[in-house]
Amino acid sequence: MTFPHFPAKHAEDALVRPARFLEFLRSIGKYPTIEVPEAVILCYQASLLEHVREHHPGTSGDGYLAGLLLPDDAGGRVGVYGGFGIGAPIAALRLEDLIAFGVRRVVSIGTAGSLQDDLAVGDLVVCERAIRDEGTSHHYLPPARHAHASVPLTIRLRAALDGAGREHRVGTTWTIDAPYRETIAEVRRYQAEGVATVEMEAAALFAVATCREIDLAAAFSISDSLAGLEWNPRFGSPETRDGLEALYRAALDALRS
């Protein structure tokens, strides 16, 4: 049995298209009046959204894009979008919508679990590729083990971190839809391969971006560890929050350049 069950479906025309959904939003009065910029930062953690609203105030979106903020210090050129949940399906859906609104450059900022002993809570990882162990990416791209980040935007994101004096690692992530099914056998295997992190969105986002021909980069602040074959959660720690805020500033610089 292959997955998806319909072979080569990524090459077929879709019945429902994002542009048609935008037409539907207009028909029910939910189409946003805010001008959507070409560059957007995706974020998932409430603490980061609160930080942005407090320290980078701006214009809030309306209608369907009520979760979009245009920070004043970005001059209307970069938006911040969050509050829509976590996981590959919803992140991919929201990315599709943003692309339909005209977004062409995206940086995804989130947390991730460490698979390596030398990656501590709060450390920063810039993701260059993702193991496709979720379902969404397989509906967008031909079968392959990895989905890949945009090289030019990833280079700009790393340059922004370097310019801010923030150390970071570049590595591969393992994207999985089922966090309660991250098995010891899998962790051992990916550790041996040098995979840096595990999280829930990157592979799907890279796949959508590749399919729709936009630039997308992703980076993580380490929030928990599986490296010792036991789960050590540190969600909400000062180190994790500091890492997210550093990634936000770097993403803003990368997208404004």
C-alpha positions, 0 to 999 in steps of 0.5 A: 500500500502506498501513501497517499492511497491515490498514487501521484496525487500531488500532480493532479488538479485540486477541486478546492483552491485557496482563491475560491476560499477567499471568494467565499470569505467575501461572500460572508463578510469575513474578507479582511480589510487589512493590507496583507504584506508579502512577508509573514512570520508564523508563530505558535507559542502564546508567549511569543505573541504576547511579547510581540504585541507588548514590545512591537505594537502595530495594526491588528488584522480583522475578519478571517485574519484576526490573528495577523499583526502588522508591527509598526517597526516593520513599516507594514512590510512584515506581518506576524501571524499566530493563534491558530493552533499547532501541527502540520495540517493547520499550519499548512492550511493557514500557509495556503491562505496566506499565499492566496492573500499574496504572501511570498516569504515566510519564516516559521518560528516555534519550539522543538524537542532536542534529540542530541545531548549537546542541544540544551533548552533555549538553544537555537536551531535553523532547520535546513530540511525535515523528515516527512513523518507526517501526512500533509507533505505527501499530498503536495510533493512526490515521495521522498524522505525530506522536504527542504527549506528555502536556501536564500531565506535560510541564509538571510535568517542565519546572517541575521542571527550572526549579526545579533551575536546569537549562536545557532545550529543548522540541522535536520528536524523530524516532523511527526503528527503524533507526539505521543507516538515518538518511540524510543526506537525512532529516537535512537535511529534519528540520534545516530543519524545526527537529526537535531530536533523533533516538532510538528510543522516544518515538513508540511510547511516546506512542502507547501512552500515548494509546491506554491513556489514561495520562500520559507525558512524555519527555526526553533528554540529548544523547549524539551529534550528526548536525548536521554531517552526520557522526556524532559519538558521545559516549555515556558522556561525563560531560556525557551522564551528568550530563544523565541524572542531572538528568533523573532528579531532575526526573522524580522531582519531577514524578511525586511532585507 
